[in-house]
Amino acid sequence: MSEIQKDQSLPYPLAAPAALQPPTEWPELRQKCPVAHVTLPSGDRATLLTRYGDVRLALSDPRLSREGLARPDAARITAEAGSIFDSPMARALNAEGHGRWRRMVGKWFTAKRMRALVPRIEAMADQLVDGMLDHGQPADLLRHLAFPLPVYVICDMLGVPESDRDDFKNWSDTFLNLTKYSAAEVEAAHRDFGAYMAGLVTEKRRAPQDDLISELIMATDTEGRPMSDLALAATGQALLLAGHETTAGFITTMAAVLLADRERWEQLLQDRSLIRSAVEEVLRYEPYTGFGMLRYVHEDTEVPSGAVLPQGTTVVFSMAAANRDTDAFGGAEEMDLARTPNPHLAFGAGPHSCLGQPLARTEMQTVLTVLLRRLPTLALAVAPQELRRVDGLITTPLRELPVRW
């Protein structure tokens, strides 16, 4: 790797040498150029943050906002397709009021409710493992388990028929892909997904059931105001996107990094009490979580590394890079399945931290429990360096995860 110059603009996202390895530029960026210039796929310039302290501030400081990304002077991710940050879904949620929306939806994601979901998630996982065993080895853990499980769970929570889950996969791919689809295709996907969710809201109003959409229809905020139909439909869209693609990627990477070093898997087989901390360490250690997050700077802001982010700057920051910061985590480049505390930033921080993180954690812990119980001899069917990620997606999931047992 050639030395990075402070006035150099790096193409972003940064390439990684292998699916389970981070970009080689991260250590040098954190040490010598923690506030770097990057060029996005659109050709627009942005500022990249890679240090833990800088990223944590950017995630939580109100002077940097997600809503500002709709401004005409904000950098665009791509030139062709509309950004998910300025989609009809995002605009509907912004109009509802972010704090108000989070308070209303967040009531669903309680620890008690998540614990109550465990038996059903476990049953779903067991059923999917049965299907993988029937298929025979080698099998693709992504296709047989990691992809379908989050879809089943989120569809169940929202009251969406399982027969429609393939449509959600197609819509998710369209929204999250940076280069594959045209602006017309992205607009059509937003329109079709919005129309579907609007129809689902109408159906739930007519015949409420025991699901999140039905509950939100009946709910009101502290001033007695219900959520608008536009916001209800957008809520379903947002939760399906976040609850499907991202969690499927986390489950796949969890299995991959734990199996890439047999000692990790054997440690968990010997001590199941490590499952919870192991999931947190996987989330911290995840070698490449894709694009990261964007914020628009509304007023000059100094970050802990000492640089000032000028007003009007679009900032992109990698939580995965921050999670490897040796100033924040001892032995940051190594996995410690018993690491505690573990204040990683995989789910963000501050007012825009991932609302569904209790559900993602519950799914990951439950899947790991089932795999250890059902498939103690589970192993990668290919060498770790042969694994590949999907290019062009914001979340960069693995293409497949071949396993044997």
LUMVEX-33571 format. One line per field, with one value per residue (C-alpha): residue number from 1; residue in three letters; x, y, z. Coordinates in Angstrom, 2 decimals. Example, Ala and Ser with C-alpha at 12.3 -4.5 7.8 and 13.67 -1.06 7.14 Angstrom:
2
marnu 1|2
gugu ALA|SER
xx 12.30|13.67
yy -4.50|-1.06
zz 7.80|7.14
This chain:
405
marnu 1|2|3|4|5|6|7|8|9|10|11|12|13|14|15|16|17|18|19|20|21|22|23|24|25|26|27|28|29|30|31|32|33|34|35|36|37|38|39|40|41|42|43|44|45|46|47|48|49|50|51|52|53|54|55|56|57|58|59|60|61|62|63|64|65|66|67|68|69|70|71|72|73|74|75|76|77|78|79|80|81|82|83|84|85|86|87|88|89|90|91|92|93|94|95|96|97|98|99|100|101|102|103|104|105|106|107|108|109|110|111|112|113|114|115|116|117|118|119|120|121|122|123|124|125|126|127|128|129|130|131|132|133|134|135|136|137|138|139|140|141|142|143|144|145|146|147|148|149|150|151|152|153|154|155|156|157|158|159|160|161|162|163|164|165|166|167|168|169|170|171|172|173|174|175|176|177|178|179|180|181|182|183|184|185|186|187|188|189|190|191|192|193|194|195|196|197|198|199|200|201|202|203|204|205|206|207|208|209|210|211|212|213|214|215|216|217|218|219|220|221|222|223|224|225|226|227|228|229|230|231|232|233|234|235|236|237|238|239|240|241|242|243|244|245|246|247|248|249|250|251|252|253|254|255|256|257|258|259|260|261|262|263|264|265|266|267|268|269|270|271|272|273|274|275|276|277|278|279|280|281|282|283|284|285|286|287|288|289|290|291|292|293|294|295|296|297|298|299|300|301|302|303|304|305|306|307|308|309|310|311|312|313|314|315|316|317|318|319|320|321|322|323|324|325|326|327|328|329|330|331|332|333|334|335|336|337|338|339|340|341|342|343|344|345|346|347|348|349|350|351|352|353|354|355|356|357|358|359|360|361|362|363|364|365|366|367|368|369|370|371|372|373|374|375|376|377|378|379|380|381|382|383|384|385|386|387|388|389|390|391|392|393|394|395|396|397|398|399|400|401|402|403|404|405
gugu MET|SER|GLU|ILE|GLN|LYS|ASP|GLN|SER|LEU|PRO|TYR|PRO|LEU|ALA|ALA|PRO|ALA|ALA|LEU|GLN|PRO|PRO|THR|GLU|TRP|PRO|GLU|LEU|ARG|GLN|LYS|CYS|PRO|VAL|ALA|HIS|VAL|THR|LEU|PRO|SER|GLY|ASP|ARG|ALA|THR|LEU|LEU|THR|ARG|TYR|GLY|ASP|VAL|ARG|LEU|ALA|LEU|SER|ASP|PRO|ARG|LEU|SER|ARG|GLU|GLY|LEU|ALA|ARG|PRO|ASP|ALA|ALA|ARG|ILE|THR|ALA|GLU|ALA|GLY|SER|ILE|PHE|ASP|SER|PRO|MET|ALA|ARG|ALA|LEU|ASN|ALA|GLU|GLY|HIS|GLY|ARG|TRP|ARG|ARG|MET|VAL|GLY|LYS|TRP|PHE|THR|ALA|LYS|ARG|MET|ARG|ALA|LEU|VAL|PRO|ARG|ILE|GLU|ALA|MET|ALA|ASP|GLN|LEU|VAL|ASP|GLY|MET|LEU|ASP|HIS|GLY|GLN|PRO|ALA|ASP|LEU|LEU|ARG|HIS|LEU|ALA|PHE|PRO|LEU|PRO|VAL|TYR|VAL|ILE|CYS|ASP|MET|LEU|GLY|VAL|PRO|GLU|SER|ASP|ARG|ASP|ASP|PHE|LYS|ASN|TRP|SER|ASP|THR|PHE|LEU|ASN|LEU|THR|LYS|TYR|SER|ALA|ALA|GLU|VAL|GLU|ALA|ALA|HIS|ARG|ASP|PHE|GLY|ALA|TYR|MET|ALA|GLY|LEU|VAL|THR|GLU|LYS|ARG|ARG|ALA|PRO|GLN|ASP|ASP|LEU|ILE|SER|GLU|LEU|ILE|MET|ALA|THR|ASP|THR|GLU|GLY|ARG|PRO|MET|SER|ASP|LEU|ALA|LEU|ALA|ALA|THR|GLY|GLN|ALA|LEU|LEU|LEU|ALA|GLY|HIS|GLU|THR|THR|ALA|GLY|PHE|ILE|THR|THR|MET|ALA|ALA|VAL|LEU|LEU|ALA|ASP|ARG|GLU|ARG|TRP|GLU|GLN|LEU|LEU|GLN|ASP|ARG|SER|LEU|ILE|ARG|SER|ALA|VAL|GLU|GLU|VAL|LEU|ARG|TYR|GLU|PRO|TYR|THR|GLY|PHE|GLY|MET|LEU|ARG|TYR|VAL|HIS|GLU|ASP|THR|GLU|VAL|PRO|SER|GLY|ALA|VAL|LEU|PRO|GLN|GLY|THR|THR|VAL|VAL|PHE|SER|MET|ALA|ALA|ALA|ASN|ARG|ASP|THR|ASP|ALA|PHE|GLY|GLY|ALA|GLU|GLU|MET|ASP|LEU|ALA|ARG|THR|PRO|ASN|PRO|HIS|LEU|ALA|PHE|GLY|ALA|GLY|PRO|HIS|SER|CYS|LEU|GLY|GLN|PRO|LEU|ALA|ARG|THR|GLU|MET|GLN|THR|VAL|LEU|THR|VAL|LEU|LEU|ARG|ARG|LEU|PRO|THR|LEU|ALA|LEU|ALA|VAL|ALA|PRO|GLN|GLU|LEU|ARG|ARG|VAL|ASP|GLY|LEU|ILE|THR|THR|PRO|LEU|ARG|GLU|LEU|PRO|VAL|ARG|TRP
xx 0.00|1.36|1.31|-1.93|-1.51|-3.65|-4.87|-5.55|-9.14|-9.66|-12.36|-15.07|-16.17|-12.65|-11.83|-10.93|-8.31|-10.63|-14.16|-13.10|-10.40|-10.82|-9.48|-5.70|-5.98|-7.79|-4.79|-2.98|-6.15|-6.85|-3.26|-2.26|-5.40|-8.48|-10.39|-9.81|-11.14|-13.09|-14.90|-18.27|-19.59|-21.50|-18.26|-19.22|-16.65|-17.18|-15.15|-14.36|-14.00|-12.36|-11.41|-13.72|-14.08|-14.78|-17.31|-19.13|-19.46|-20.66|-23.32|-24.75|-24.01|-27.16|-25.01|-24.64|-27.96|-29.30|-32.16|-29.67|-28.71|-31.79|-30.25|-29.15|-25.56|-25.24|-23.07|-24.96|-23.99|-24.72|-25.37|-28.10|-30.31|-32.06|-30.56|-32.36|-31.70|-33.87|-36.45|-40.23|-39.87|-37.23|-39.21|-42.36|-40.52|-38.76|-42.10|-43.49|-40.74|-37.85|-38.05|-41.81|-41.55|-38.84|-40.82|-43.90|-42.16|-39.58|-42.29|-42.43|-38.71|-38.58|-36.36|-39.44|-40.99|-37.70|-37.37|-40.90|-39.89|-37.05|-39.09|-40.61|-37.27|-35.67|-38.41|-37.97|-34.20|-34.62|-36.99|-34.53|-31.67|-33.85|-34.21|-30.45|-29.81|-32.33|-30.48|-27.24|-23.68|-22.10|-24.89|-25.11|-25.84|-26.85|-29.55|-30.81|-30.73|-29.28|-31.39|-34.83|-34.84|-34.89|-37.53|-39.72|-39.24|-39.92|-42.88|-44.29|-43.83|-45.50|-48.26|-46.97|-47.84|-44.81|-45.74|-44.69|-41.17|-39.46|-40.86|-39.21|-35.86|-36.10|-37.07|-34.28|-31.71|-32.89|-32.76|-29.37|-27.50|-25.26|-24.71|-26.96|-30.24|-31.28|-33.08|-36.31|-35.96|-35.29|-38.27|-40.47|-39.30|-40.07|-43.50|-44.35|-43.07|-44.94|-48.14|-47.82|-47.33|-50.19|-52.43|-51.25|-52.06|-55.54|-56.07|-54.89|-57.28|-60.09|-59.05|-56.46|-54.33|-51.60|-48.78|-46.76|-48.68|-52.00|-50.59|-49.20|-52.53|-54.14|-51.28|-51.00|-48.18|-48.09|-50.39|-52.94|-51.99|-51.93|-49.30|-50.22|-50.92|-47.89|-45.67|-47.24|-46.43|-42.92|-42.37|-43.09|-40.68|-37.91|-38.21|-38.34|-35.21|-33.30|-34.63|-33.95|-30.78|-28.66|-29.50|-29.01|-25.56|-24.74|-25.79|-23.75|-20.64|-21.05|-20.88|-18.03|-15.70|-16.39|-15.70|-12.68|-10.68|-11.71|-10.58|-13.36|-16.06|-14.60|-14.46|-18.20|-18.93|-17.12|-18.75|-22.23|-22.30|-20.06|-22.78|-23.97|-20.49|-19.42|-22.24|-21.15|-17.54|-18.64|-20.48|-17.35|-14.93|-17.08|-14.32|-16.28|-19.80|-20.02|-20.66|-21.15|-23.28|-23.63|-24.41|-24.66|-22.80|-25.09|-22.48|-18.72|-17.96|-14.68|-14.15|-12.01|-9.08|-8.80|-10.09|-12.99|-15.77|-16.95|-20.64|-21.99|-19.71|-21.11|-19.46|-19.23|-18.00|-17.22|-18.37|-16.42|-13.19|-13.92|-14.53|-10.93|-9.47|-6.72|-7.23|-10.75|-10.29|-7.33|-6.20|-8.63|-7.37|-7.99|-11.27|-11.92|-15.17|-15.30|-14.63|-16.44|-17.26|-17.68|-19.01|-18.85|-20.64|-22.08|-25.61|-24.61|-25.04|-27.21|-30.68|-30.27|-28.91|-30.53|-34.03|-34.14|-30.87|-32.58|-34.21|-30.97|-29.12|-31.90|-31.83|-28.04|-27.89|-30.72|-29.22|-25.83|-27.47|-29.29|-26.19|-24.05|-26.76|-27.70|-24.43|-21.45|-19.22|-20.15|-17.22|-16.53|-16.63|-14.15|-11.06|-11.89|-9.99|-12.32|-15.39|-16.69|-18.89|-21.60|-20.30|-22.33|-24.53|-24.44|-24.32|-21.88|-23.12|-21.31|-22.42|-22.72|-21.38|-20.67|-20.60|-20.35|-20.90
yy 0.00|3.39|6.09|8.07|11.79|14.21|16.00|12.73|11.73|8.00|6.16|5.08|2.47|1.17|-2.24|-5.11|-7.74|-10.61|-11.14|-11.66|-9.00|-5.22|-2.63|-2.31|1.50|1.53|1.53|4.28|6.36|6.14|6.97|9.59|10.79|10.25|12.92|12.00|13.07|10.47|10.34|8.54|6.43|9.52|11.46|13.77|14.46|13.64|13.42|10.02|9.41|6.22|6.83|5.58|8.94|10.84|8.31|8.18|11.97|12.06|9.48|11.42|15.15|17.08|19.37|16.43|15.13|12.45|14.70|17.19|14.63|15.72|19.18|20.00|20.62|17.26|14.65|11.89|8.26|7.52|9.70|7.56|6.08|8.02|7.73|5.71|8.70|10.87|8.24|8.62|6.29|8.51|11.69|10.20|9.25|12.62|14.41|12.38|13.65|11.33|11.46|10.96|8.06|6.30|6.62|5.08|2.24|1.64|0.48|-2.74|-3.55|-4.20|-6.81|-8.63|-8.84|-9.96|-12.74|-13.82|-14.20|-16.64|-19.88|-19.01|-17.87|-21.06|-23.16|-21.34|-21.89|-25.57|-25.97|-24.26|-26.44|-29.49|-28.26|-27.78|-31.31|-32.68|-30.81|-32.48|-31.24|-29.01|-26.48|-22.70|-21.45|-18.09|-19.50|-22.16|-20.23|-16.72|-15.20|-16.73|-16.50|-12.68|-12.50|-14.98|-13.10|-9.61|-10.75|-12.46|-9.31|-7.07|-9.47|-9.87|-13.13|-15.38|-15.84|-12.23|-12.46|-12.87|-9.48|-7.95|-9.48|-7.92|-4.51|-4.63|-5.43|-2.52|0.02|-1.05|-1.62|1.30|0.53|-2.24|-0.41|2.67|5.64|4.47|1.01|2.43|4.78|1.87|-0.23|2.60|3.03|-0.69|-1.24|1.83|0.69|-2.76|-1.38|1.09|-1.82|-3.76|-0.80|-0.60|-4.32|-4.06|-1.18|-3.35|-6.47|-5.82|-8.73|-9.31|-7.63|-4.42|-2.62|-3.28|-2.06|1.13|1.86|1.91|3.75|7.50|9.74|11.67|14.30|11.75|11.92|8.72|7.93|8.92|6.25|7.41|6.96|3.56|2.32|3.81|2.15|-1.24|-0.51|0.66|-2.29|-4.81|-3.38|-3.16|-6.43|-8.45|-7.56|-6.36|-9.19|-11.82|-10.34|-10.37|-14.03|-15.09|-13.20|-14.50|-18.09|-17.29|-15.61|-18.18|-21.09|-19.45|-20.24|-23.61|-22.64|-20.07|-22.62|-25.17|-22.54|-21.96|-25.68|-25.99|-22.93|-21.92|-19.09|-17.17|-16.97|-13.51|-11.95|-13.82|-12.20|-8.78|-9.52|-10.67|-7.36|-5.46|-7.58|-7.75|-7.04|-4.98|-3.74|-1.95|1.69|2.98|6.00|9.49|12.79|16.40|19.02|21.94|24.03|23.87|20.94|19.95|16.20|14.59|14.03|17.83|18.49|20.83|19.63|22.71|23.52|22.00|18.96|15.50|13.08|9.34|7.21|3.55|2.02|-1.12|0.90|2.57|-0.84|-1.81|1.32|0.19|3.34|2.14|-1.65|-3.57|-6.18|-4.68|-6.77|-10.03|-11.72|-12.13|-14.06|-13.10|-9.38|-7.15|-4.36|-4.11|-0.64|-1.30|0.92|-1.76|-0.49|3.17|5.48|8.39|9.28|7.38|4.15|1.06|0.72|-3.00|-3.92|-5.92|-8.05|-8.50|-9.54|-11.96|-13.54|-13.87|-15.39|-17.80|-18.91|-19.48|-21.51|-23.69|-24.23|-25.27|-27.67|-29.13|-28.98|-29.15|-30.39|-27.48|-26.27|-24.12|-26.12|-23.71|-21.90|-18.53|-16.66|-18.13|-16.39|-13.44|-10.45|-8.97|-5.87|-2.68|-3.14|-0.68|-3.64|-5.86|-9.27|-12.51|-14.06|-17.49|-19.45|-23.08|-25.34|-29.03|-30.96
zz 0.00|-0.95|1.70|1.82|1.17|3.18|0.05|-1.76|-2.52|-2.16|-4.14|-1.71|-0.69|-0.06|-1.48|0.84|-0.06|0.92|2.18|5.79|5.82|6.25|3.79|4.14|4.36|7.72|10.11|8.21|7.89|11.62|12.53|9.96|8.20|10.41|8.46|4.82|1.43|-0.54|-3.86|-3.85|-6.77|-7.93|-8.32|-5.44|-2.71|0.95|4.15|5.69|9.45|10.72|14.40|17.13|18.91|15.68|14.44|17.78|17.81|14.20|15.00|17.93|17.45|16.36|14.20|11.84|10.54|8.25|7.20|5.73|3.09|1.14|0.63|-2.94|-1.85|-0.06|-1.73|-3.51|-3.17|-6.82|-9.85|-11.39|-8.69|-5.98|-2.53|0.11|2.41|0.13|-0.81|-0.35|2.63|4.26|3.55|5.09|8.28|8.48|8.13|11.03|13.31|14.04|17.84|17.86|15.41|17.42|20.65|19.08|17.24|19.97|22.36|20.36|20.64|24.38|25.99|27.26|23.79|22.25|24.83|24.00|20.34|21.09|21.01|17.63|16.17|17.46|15.89|12.57|12.71|13.52|10.58|8.24|9.51|8.80|5.23|4.92|6.21|3.71|0.96|1.90|2.08|1.07|1.50|1.36|4.88|3.46|1.19|3.60|6.89|7.09|4.32|4.97|8.77|9.11|6.39|8.25|11.52|10.21|8.10|11.17|13.28|10.70|9.74|6.16|4.35|3.95|0.29|-0.35|1.09|-2.31|-3.31|-0.25|-1.21|-4.68|-3.30|-0.71|-3.37|-5.53|-2.70|-1.36|-4.64|-5.59|-9.26|-10.59|-11.14|-13.09|-11.55|-13.19|-11.66|-8.20|-8.48|-9.57|-6.62|-4.17|-5.77|-5.75|-2.21|-0.98|-2.67|-1.12|2.37|1.92|0.99|4.04|6.32|4.80|5.38|9.01|9.64|8.36|10.26|13.02|14.19|16.74|14.81|14.83|12.07|13.78|17.09|15.54|13.88|17.32|19.05|19.72|20.89|24.16|22.64|21.48|17.79|15.73|13.14|9.58|6.98|5.00|8.06|8.84|5.33|5.50|8.90|7.39|4.55|6.89|9.25|6.42|4.85|8.12|9.50|6.38|4.48|7.39|9.78|7.07|6.49|10.21|10.59|7.56|8.67|12.23|11.01|8.61|11.12|13.84|11.48|9.80|12.95|14.37|17.85|18.04|17.23|19.66|22.42|22.04|21.96|25.29|26.90|25.68|28.23|25.80|23.13|24.12|24.33|21.18|19.20|20.42|19.46|16.00|15.58|16.59|14.60|11.42|8.89|6.38|6.96|3.64|2.99|6.52|7.39|5.97|7.69|6.54|8.61|9.48|11.31|11.77|14.11|15.71|16.14|18.86|16.48|16.25|12.72|12.01|9.71|7.77|7.40|4.19|4.31|3.69|6.11|5.58|8.42|8.84|12.09|11.16|10.90|14.23|15.81|14.95|16.58|18.98|21.08|21.89|22.05|23.39|20.89|18.39|15.47|17.33|18.30|22.02|22.43|26.11|25.53|28.01|28.01|24.26|23.28|19.53|17.03|14.73|15.40|15.50|18.47|19.52|18.23|14.96|16.43|14.97|16.38|15.67|17.34|20.13|17.44|15.48|18.63|19.53|16.08|16.06|19.55|18.75|15.43|17.05|19.83|17.28|15.11|18.09|19.23|15.86|13.93|16.32|13.47|11.21|9.09|6.04|2.81|1.17|2.36|4.00|1.28|-1.35|0.10|-1.91|-1.12|-3.33|-5.07|-5.26|-2.20|0.69|3.07|1.03|2.23|1.41|-1.89|-0.27|2.66|1.68|4.75|5.60|8.81
